[in-house]
Amino acid sequence: MTQINRTAVLDAIRASGPMTRRDIQEHTGLSSATVERLCSSLVAEGLIVADGAERSARGRPAVLYRHAGEGRVVAAVEVSASGVRGRLVDLDGRVVYVAPELPCGEGEAPRGVQATLRVTEDLLEQARTLQKPCLAVGVSVPGAVSTPEGRVRNAVELGWYDLPLGDLLRARYELPIVIENDANAVGYGEWSRGAGVGSEHLVAFVLGNGAGAGIVSGGKILRGNRSAAGEIGFLLADRSAFDALYTLQGDLETRIATASGSSVGALLDAAVAGEPDAVKAAAEVFDYVGIACAALSAVLDPEVIVLAGQLARQPHYSVKQVRQRLVGRITFPPNLIASQLGDEAALTGVAQIAIDRARESIYLT
């Protein structure tokens, strides 16, 4: 019961901002004595702090308590083919330290693992220097991940297959470790702190070296039976797909890569500039994106689809092109929005996932 009451007080203060003990009592329904006892213990633990006072006509000012998110942090790491980035983020979502980006070493096997470990160690060392306890580590990776153990089943860009990344980190650090697919991280980031704040059902369509979708419903990531929900790169675009076999890259993302050439972002830049060949190639790319968004809409009926990754490089153009392909072709077209977080989406999302995990441990202390 103490844990439940503790959670209720922390959630109330975090959600509503500074509150007096009377406010907390009215919000939670707890007794005055229980609220006073819990506030005293939470202040002693550094989880809430006194933050001024509220004047009262009934007597002396009442102390205001606020959530002390700045006192503790999580480590967020993003691994991609281009390198490994890291952030320390406090429990209110503020970035307090940015780690130097490290390239994925071409000579190492598996590629990028050592850089991931070095960036993680840098973040934890900096947390110790700042005297801010690190409560969890979250890592975003470009591949399918078995949860909760954090085994990367395949990250084609890095050559990772059945890599026990979660176990590697847990062997080094006695902290909660979260390994997350990058599209899921993008979706959670946009839902919690980006374009989809306030939405109940959201899909992030992420187009980079491959195509993936992060699905958030009711505040939870939809993972599927094998944690492979959202692998939309493997959608079959038409009947000709049955003439080939697909293992490392799916039919849809193969077609997008063929149509776009070396870079979707560069293609969109050229199309917006009006280059005829680029406009034609971009139209083919958006046909495939439209097929995927139509399938996602028909099956999941999302409130919002966030266009992320390379699609967010030309946000207005991308939204217009996809909308044109959905209207009149599916029953309930979703609200289409370009990513607000851009290149920070995966880091923001995996940080928030780690924050949520850290809060679970705080509440159950």
C-alpha positions in Angstrom: 0.0 0.0 0.0 2.9 2.4 0.7 4.3 1.8 -2.8 0.9 2.5 -4.3 0.5 5.7 -2.3 4.1 6.8 -3.0 3.4 6.3 -6.8 0.2 8.4 -6.5 2.0 11.3 -4.9 4.9 11.2 -7.3 2.6 11.0 -10.3 0.4 13.8 -9.0 3.4 16.2 -8.5 5.1 15.2 -11.8 1.9 15.7 -13.8 0.5 18.8 -12.2 3.6 20.8 -11.2 4.3 22.3 -7.8 1.6 21.3 -5.3 0.9 21.9 -1.6 0.2 19.0 0.7 -3.5 20.0 0.7 -3.4 19.9 -3.1 -1.9 16.4 -3.1 -4.4 15.3 -0.5 -7.3 16.5 -2.7 -5.8 15.0 -5.9 -5.0 11.6 -4.5 -7.6 11.1 -1.8 -4.9 10.2 0.8 -5.2 11.3 4.4 -3.3 14.4 5.6 -1.1 12.3 7.8 -0.2 9.9 4.9 0.6 12.8 2.6 2.8 14.5 5.2 4.7 11.3 5.9 5.3 10.5 2.2 6.3 14.1 1.4 8.9 14.0 4.1 10.4 10.7 3.0 10.4 11.8 -0.7 12.2 15.0 0.2 14.8 13.0 2.1 15.3 10.8 -0.9 15.7 13.8 -3.2 12.8 12.8 -5.4 10.8 16.0 -4.6 11.9 19.3 -3.3 10.3 22.3 -1.6 9.9 25.0 -4.2 8.5 28.2 -2.6 5.2 28.6 -0.9 1.6 29.4 -1.7 0.1 32.2 0.3 -3.1 31.3 2.1 -5.8 33.4 3.7 -6.2 30.8 6.4 -2.8 31.2 7.9 0.9 30.9 7.1 2.0 30.1 3.5 1.9 26.4 2.5 5.0 24.8 1.2 4.9 23.9 -2.5 6.6 20.6 -3.6 7.8 19.9 -7.1 9.3 16.8 -8.8 13.1 16.8 -8.6 13.8 15.3 -12.0 17.0 17.2 -12.4 18.7 15.2 -9.7 18.9 11.9 -11.5 19.6 10.9 -15.1 19.4 8.1 -17.6 21.9 7.3 -20.4 20.5 7.3 -23.9 22.6 5.8 -26.8 21.8 5.7 -30.5 23.6 3.2 -32.7 23.5 3.6 -36.5 25.7 2.8 -39.5 27.1 6.4 -39.4 28.2 6.2 -35.7 27.2 6.1 -32.1 25.7 9.1 -30.2 24.9 9.5 -26.6 23.1 11.8 -24.2 22.5 12.1 -20.4 18.9 13.1 -19.8 17.4 14.0 -16.5 14.0 12.5 -15.4 12.2 15.6 -16.7 13.6 15.0 -20.2 16.3 17.7 -20.2 19.6 16.9 -21.9 22.4 17.5 -19.4 25.4 16.1 -21.3 26.1 15.3 -25.0 28.8 12.6 -25.6 31.2 13.0 -28.5 30.0 10.9 -31.4 32.1 7.9 -32.2 32.3 6.2 -35.6 31.6 2.5 -35.9 35.0 0.9 -36.4 35.3 -0.7 -39.8 37.9 -3.2 -38.5 36.1 -4.4 -35.5 33.6 -7.3 -35.4 30.8 -7.0 -34.7 31.1 -3.4 -36.1 30.1 -0.7 -33.7 29.9 -2.7 -30.5 33.1 -1.2 -29.0 32.0 2.3 -29.9 28.6 1.6 -28.2 30.4 0.4 -25.0 32.8 3.4 -25.0 29.9 5.9 -25.4 28.0 4.2 -22.6 31.0 4.3 -20.3 31.6 8.0 -21.1 27.9 8.8 -20.2 28.1 6.9 -16.9 31.5 8.5 -16.0 30.0 11.9 -16.7 27.0 11.1 -14.5 29.4 10.3 -11.7 31.3 13.6 -12.3 28.0 15.6 -12.2 27.0 13.6 -9.1 23.7 12.7 -10.7 22.9 9.0 -10.2 22.2 7.2 -13.5 19.2 5.0 -13.1 19.0 3.2 -16.5 20.6 2.8 -19.9 18.6 2.9 -23.1 20.1 1.9 -26.5 18.4 2.4 -29.9 19.6 0.1 -32.7 18.6 -0.3 -36.4 17.3 -3.8 -36.3 14.8 -6.2 -34.8 15.2 -6.7 -31.0 14.0 -9.5 -28.8 12.6 -8.0 -25.7 13.0 -7.9 -22.7 16.5 -9.5 -22.9 17.7 -7.1 -25.6 19.1 -9.5 -28.1 19.5 -7.8 -31.5 18.3 -10.4 -34.0 19.4 -8.6 -37.1 20.9 -5.1 -37.7 21.8 -5.4 -41.4 23.5 -2.0 -41.5 26.0 -3.1 -38.8 26.2 -6.8 -39.6 24.7 -7.7 -36.2 22.9 -11.1 -36.1 21.7 -12.6 -32.8 23.9 -10.2 -30.8 23.2 -10.3 -27.0 23.8 -6.6 -26.6 21.6 -6.4 -23.5 23.6 -9.1 -21.8 26.9 -7.4 -22.7 25.8 -4.2 -21.0 24.3 -5.9 -18.0 27.6 -7.8 -17.4 29.3 -4.4 -17.1 26.7 -2.3 -15.3 24.2 -3.2 -12.5 21.5 -1.0 -14.0 18.3 -1.6 -15.9 19.2 -2.0 -19.6 16.8 -1.3 -22.4 17.6 -2.2 -26.0 15.1 -0.8 -28.5 14.5 -0.9 -32.2 15.1 2.5 -33.7 11.7 2.9 -35.3 10.0 2.0 -32.0 12.3 4.6 -30.3 11.3 7.2 -32.9 7.6 6.5 -32.5 7.8 6.7 -28.7 9.8 9.9 -28.9 7.3 11.6 -31.2 4.4 10.3 -29.1 5.9 11.5 -25.8 7.7 14.7 -26.7 7.2 15.4 -30.4 4.6 15.7 -33.2 2.3 13.1 -31.6 2.0 14.5 -28.0 -1.6 14.0 -26.9 -2.5 11.3 -29.4 -3.8 7.9 -28.3 -2.7 5.9 -31.4 0.3 6.8 -33.3 2.5 5.3 -36.0 5.9 6.7 -37.0 6.9 5.8 -40.6 10.7 5.9 -40.5 12.6 6.0 -43.8 16.3 5.7 -43.7 18.6 3.0 -45.1 15.5 0.8 -44.7 11.9 1.3 -43.8 10.3 0.7 -40.5 7.3 1.7 -38.3 7.1 2.5 -34.6 3.6 1.8 -33.3 2.4 3.4 -30.0 -1.1 2.6 -28.8 -2.5 3.6 -25.4 0.9 4.8 -24.4 2.6 1.4 -25.1 4.8 0.2 -27.9 3.1 -2.4 -30.0 5.7 -5.1 -30.5 3.9 -8.2 -31.8 4.5 -11.8 -31.1 8.2 -11.8 -31.9 8.9 -8.1 -31.3 8.8 -7.6 -35.0 5.7 -5.5 -35.4 6.3 -2.5 -37.7 8.8 -4.3 -40.1 7.0 -2.6 -43.0 10.0 -2.8 -45.3 8.9 -6.4 -45.8 5.5 -5.5 -47.2 4.8 -6.9 -50.6 4.2 -4.1 -53.1 2.5 -6.2 -55.8 2.2 -9.8 -57.2 5.7 -9.6 -58.8 7.1 -9.9 -55.3 6.3 -13.6 -55.3 9.0 -14.1 -58.0 11.8 -13.3 -55.5 12.9 -14.3 -52.0 13.7 -11.6 -49.3 15.9 -12.2 -46.3 18.0 -9.2 -45.3 15.9 -6.5 -47.1 12.2 -6.6 -47.9 10.3 -6.0 -51.1 9.0 -2.6 -50.3 12.3 -1.1 -49.0 14.2 -2.7 -52.0 11.8 -0.9 -54.4 12.2 2.4 -52.5 16.0 2.0 -52.5 16.0 1.3 -56.3 13.7 4.3 -57.1 15.6 6.8 -54.8 19.2 5.9 -55.6 21.8 6.7 -53.0 19.8 9.0 -50.8 16.1 9.6 -50.3 16.9 13.0 -48.7 18.9 14.2 -51.6 16.2 13.0 -54.0 13.6 15.0 -52.1 15.7 18.1 -52.1 16.1 17.8 -55.9 12.3 17.2 -56.4 11.4 20.2 -54.3 13.8 22.2 -56.5 11.8 21.1 -59.5 14.3 18.8 -61.2 12.2 16.7 -63.6 14.0 13.4 -63.2 13.9 13.8 -59.4 10.2 14.7 -59.4 9.5 11.5 -61.3 11.7 9.3 -59.1 10.2 10.9 -55.9 6.7 10.1 -57.2 7.6 6.4 -57.4 9.1 6.5 -53.8 5.9 8.1 -52.5 3.8 5.5 -54.3 5.5 2.9 -52.1 5.3 5.1 -49.0 1.6 5.5 -49.7 1.1 1.8 -50.1 2.7 1.3 -46.7 0.7 4.0 -45.0 -2.5 2.7 -46.5 -1.7 -0.7 -45.1 -0.9 0.7 -41.7 -4.1 2.7 -41.7 -6.3 -0.1 -42.8 -4.9 -2.5 -40.2 -4.2 -0.2 -37.2 -6.5 2.8 -37.7 -4.0 5.2 -36.2 -4.9 8.7 -35.2 -1.6 10.1 -36.4 1.1 8.9 -38.8 4.4 10.8 -38.3 6.7 10.9 -41.3 10.2 10.6 -39.9 13.8 9.9 -41.0 14.6 11.1 -44.5 10.9 12.0 -45.1 11.1 14.8 -42.6 13.9 16.5 -44.6 11.2 18.1 -46.8 8.3 18.0 -44.4 5.6 19.9 -46.3 6.4 18.1 -49.6 6.3 14.7 -47.9 3.0 15.2 -46.1 1.4 16.6 -49.3 2.6 13.6 -51.4 1.4 11.0 -49.0 -1.9 12.7 -48.3 -2.7 12.8 -52.0 -2.2 9.0 -52.2 -4.5 8.2 -49.2 -7.5 10.5 -49.6 -10.3 8.6 -51.4 -8.5 5.3 -51.2 -8.9 4.3 -47.5 -11.9 4.8 -45.2 -10.3 6.9 -42.5 -7.1 8.7 -43.5 -5.0 9.5 -40.5 -3.6 12.9 -39.6 -0.2 13.1 -41.4 2.5 15.1 -39.6 6.2 15.4 -40.2 8.6 14.6 -37.4 9.2 17.5 -35.0 12.2 15.8 -33.4 14.2 15.2 -36.5 17.6 13.6 -35.9 17.0 13.6 -32.2 13.8 11.4 -32.4 15.4 8.0 -31.6 17.6 9.4 -28.8 14.6 11.2 -27.3 12.4 8.1 -27.5 14.9 5.7 -26.0 15.7 8.2 -23.3 12.0 8.4 -22.4 11.7 4.6 -22.4 14.7 4.5 -20.0 13.1 7.2 -17.9 9.9 5.2 -17.7 11.9 2.1 -16.6 13.8 4.2 -14.0 10.6 5.5 -12.6 9.3 2.0 -12.0 12.4 1.3 -9.9 12.0 4.6 -8.0 8.3 3.9 -7.3 9.0 0.4 -6.0 11.9 1.4 -3.8 
